[in-house]
Amino acid sequence: MKSIKKTATVNDVASLLLNADKIAFFAHTNPDGDTVGATSALRMGMLQLGKHADIYCDCAIDAKILQLTDNPPVNKTFDGNYDLFVAVDCGDIFRLGEFAKLYGAHKRTLTIDHHGGEYYSDFNCVIEYASTCQIVYEILLAAKVNITANIATALYVGLCTDTANFLNANADSYGFEIASKLCALGANNTEVAQLLFKDTSLAKTKLLARTLSRMRTYYDDRLVILYVTQSDFAEFGLTINDTSFIVPYAINIDTAKVGVCISEYARDVYKVSMRGKNFSVREICGYFGGGGHKLAAGCMINGMLEEVIDKIVRVVGFQL
């Protein structure tokens, strides 16, 4: 019988990790810099302490993020027996994708997350910081891990990713404090900024031009929608993992209160990323079964493209 789900403090998590010999860390599907940075830092920390630690994710990871997080080996298929399963940066169990059922059946599970979602693990360390990497930083300190330059850089990647390089409203004083400490520990902030926020490929630039050319606006330009199709991915040789940079172009319109990027995940299935400007989008995504933060959230919506757009326009309209 599964144990009652409990709240876990940073010290509790450190104890759970220290008492496990073999640990499996799970990154969420469509992984971003926070989930990869956090899992990589945790893996490096546990290896330092003599543990066996592996990372699992059901999706490909951006090569730049892998490079910046010390190129951890990431497994797409499960193999092995572990004392502890750890879901990292996952607001709900379904974000584990192909590993959700496996995770839910394990004897001992732990969530480390900053989204404030429902508890689904035996132990749940959920702190609403700007990034999960800030929680991991505290956990590694509590576990007496020596935070090397590589670990610091991995954590810095997550902090930068979820604050949009400290431009979002969630970039608070504590985030800057942790960033300063990570830089003092050797985090390569210059390389992170260059690779994640400056450099881009010609293919991505062409994709951006395509999406901007068909921008749609509603409600006196307060809702801005961009969309990407499977044919776009095929034409430019890209995947859905290459679209995370697009949604800021919607919310950065000066009149926009809600910015949306709709990406075709599969036939009649669309991944939706939303950003809000002094406007909560978490409840809107929650209506469609998704979630996230107040100003940055996401969901999946089924239907033809125009139907999906109509659904979003209607639900957002009720809130504007």
Buried (B, 14 or more C-beta within 10 A) or exposed (E): EEEEBEEBBBEBBBBBBEEBEBBBBBBBBBBBBBBBBBBBBBBBBBEBBEBBBBBBBBBBBBEBBBEBBBEBEBBEEBEEEBBBBBBBBBBBBBBBBBBBEBBBEBEBBBBBBBBBBEBBBBBBBBBEBBBBBBBBBBBBBBBEBEBBEBBBBBBBBBBBBBBBBBEBBBBEEEBBEBBEBBBEBBBBBEBBBEBBBEEEEEBBEBBBEBBEEEEEBBBEEBBBBBBBBBEBBEEBEBBBBBBBBBBBBBBEBEEBBBBBBBBBBEEEEBBBBBBBBEBBBBEBBBBBEBBBBBBBBBBBBBEEEEEBBEBBBEBBEEBE
